[in-house]
Amino acid sequence: MIPDRLDIAWIALIGFALATILLSSLAARPLLGNALLLTLAALKGRRVVLDFLDLRAAPALWRGLVSAWVVIVVLFAWLASAVVALI
């Protein structure tokens, strides 16, 4: 049986979740650790958007807008954590 795209996406999301758990316990520097964790969150968000919300088949404008939204949310989260870490 050949796995389809959703099965591969599901396995990738599990891998990203496990990597997030491992990185959260190993991160010594708060800014770098948060950046790595939020990068994984952005990858998971993009994977969900493209595969489970089926935007992979949508026009490029929609894919770009929703992917940009995911990146902007992650950047704001990182900025908030950077402000807290620096205060």
Secondary structure, 3 states (H helix, E strand, C coil): CCCCHHHHHHHHHHHHHHHHHHHHHHCCCHHHHHHHHHHHHHHHHHHHHHHHCCHHHCCHHHHHHHHHHHHHHHHHHHHHHHHHHHC
